[in-house]
Amino acid sequence: MGSQQSTNIAPPPNPTTDERIANETVGKSIPNNEPTPVSKRKKKIPPNLQGFALVEYKCRKKKRAYDICSNTKHKSFVAGREYKNEDGDEQSCEDLFDSYKECILKGMMKDREKRGLKPPTEESALGVFAEYADEE
């Protein structure tokens, strides 16, 4: 009997849905013969969300970016290291927090207007934000 050599060749990895969509759309043409741009699908907002839950949903990506930054910075601090960016400077998460905070406050202001509520008092966080937004 002849000896058979077994080769351990792994099957090719399964492409993700996004990779599959990108591969299917690359090179296809639209009527004016320009290549079809590969774009990400925009998720629809769940219809059952309203009020603050809707605001949180819309700001979730900014919150996630801030959470990753602050968690990484905290882990570095606990390990006795500084959290640095590519240039070697200490990394700050303040800009991510400010972006997230602005998203939440804008969403809350829009929700108040949509529900027909009176403007927030000057002493409240929304009142301070409204004054700040009016100045810009």
PyMOL commands that set and color helices and strands:
alter all, ss='L'
color gray80, all
select helices_A, chain A and resi 17-25+52-58+60-78+94-115+125-135
alter helices_A, ss='H'
color red, helices_A
deselect
rebuild
show_as cartoon
